[in-house]
Amino acid sequence: MRDAAMAAVLRRLAVAAGAEILRVRAGARLETREKDDRSPVTAADLAADRVIRAGLAEAYPDIPVVSEESDEARDIAGDRPFFLVDPLDGTREFLKGSDQFTVNIALIEGGAPAAGVVAAPAAARLYATAPGGGAVAETGAVDPDAPGDVRPIASKVADPTALRAVASASHRDAETDAWLARHPVARTVAAGSSLKFCLIAAGEADVYPRFGPTMQWDTAAGHAVLAAAGGATLRLDRAGAPLRYGRGAGADADWLNPGFVASAAGFVVGTDREA
């Protein structure tokens, strides 16, 4: 995390946005529509987005905000720092009534995630990069201004001969299954949203392969937390190259990521389609 002041701001906004999501979900009727890419967006996505963008604009008026739910600042150029936000990651899980959805806020500097926070409001859990380095997990994350129980976390492969894999709960595909079959995977669990990164960061899983499409706001905050915990998020098409952030930095001229593998410290990823 850049500094303690920013850590506090990002945590406060993530928890406040999460509370807004839960408030909307508790309402009598949840308004939902389909975006141009056929992904769902709800009133909860938009309410959380308003909380985050307003808070970031107040605290850091000179840093642009790129959000999934807003077209503002999408044309940001160069290495200028910017915030990358997914106000409700895992909308499909949210609509199913699952607790595996998150609020993602990341600071991008020089194309890399420099700070990030991932809040899981339904579970009252939060993961973040720490001001002095490293990463932390928080339980009881319900008060925007008062942290719950915070502990440091670190990512490390427990047993390279018996990997613990995590895969998408809503977007599992044949390529993922083939990748898992080629590796010494002892157990695979399904998880939604950026919690997959956080499970690895917390030492509860070892590897997360992703071949299907993701957007940069889906991964930036989780990538930041995992990197701070000692793990890595590497492209499948360029051996050893981390995911990069900014328009055109990924798989196309916009904000699409290439395939990647997120992993704990101690796992070595290979190249395209045979990682």
Residue, then its C-alpha position, 0 to 999 in steps of 0.5 A: m500500500r502506498d501509505a497508511a492514509m491511502a490504506a485507510v481510505l481504500r478500506r473505508l470505501a470498500v467496506a462502505a460500498g459493501a454495506e451499500i450492496l447488502r442494503v440494496r440486496a435486502g430490499a424488496r426488489l433487485e433491479t437487474r439489466e443486461k449490459d452490451d457484453r451480456s453480463p448482468v448489472t444490478a442496482a447494487d453495482l451502481a450504488a457501490d460504484r457511486v460510493i467508491r467514485a465519490g470517495l476517491a474523487e474527494a480523497y484523491p482528486d488528481i488520480p483518475v478512476v477507471s470503473e467497470e460501471s463508468d466510461e469515465a477515464r477509460d481513455i487514460a494514456g501513458d503511465r499516469p497512476f489511476f484507480l481501477v475499480d470493480p464495485l461488485d465483482g461476481t454479480r452472477e454469484f450475488l444474484k444466486g444468493s451466494d456470499q462469494f462476491t467482492v468489492n475491488i479497488a486497486l491503485i495502478e502505477g506504471g502498469a502494475p498494481a501498487a495497492g489494492v483492497v478486496a472486500a467480501p461484504a456478505a462474509a465480513r472479510l477483507y484482504a488488502t496490501a499493507p502500508g509497510g509491505g506485505a498483505v493482511a486479512e481482516t475478519g469482522a470487516v463491517d465498520p468503515d472506520a474501525p477495523g476488525d481482527v487483522r492478521p498478516i498473510a503470506s502465500k506459499v505452496a504447501d506441497p508441490t506434489a499435491l497442489r490445491a487449485v481454485a477455479s471459477a464457480s461460474h466460468r469453468d471451461a475445458e481448457t481449465d480442466a485440461w490444465l488441471a489434469r496436466h498438473p499434480v492437483a490434489r484438490t480443486v475448489a470452486a470460488g467466485s470473484s476475486l476471492k480466488f486470488c485471496l485464497i492463494a494470498a492467504g495460503e489456503a490454495d496454491v494455483y488459479p488458472r484462467f483461460g476464459p475472458t476477464m477484464q482488468w478491473d476483475t483482477a487488479a485488486g486481487h493481483a495486488v493482494l497476491a503479489a504483496a503476499g508473495g505470489a504471482t499472476l503471470r500471463l499464459d502467452r508470455a512466460g514469466a510476464p505478469l499481467r499489466y494494467g492500462r488500456g491496451a496493456g492486455a489482450d486487446a486494445d481495450w481492457l481485456n486480460p489475456g489468459f493467466v495463472a495466479s499462483a503461490a510462491g514456489f509454483v513455476v508457470g510455463t508458457d502458452r497452453e502448456a503451463 
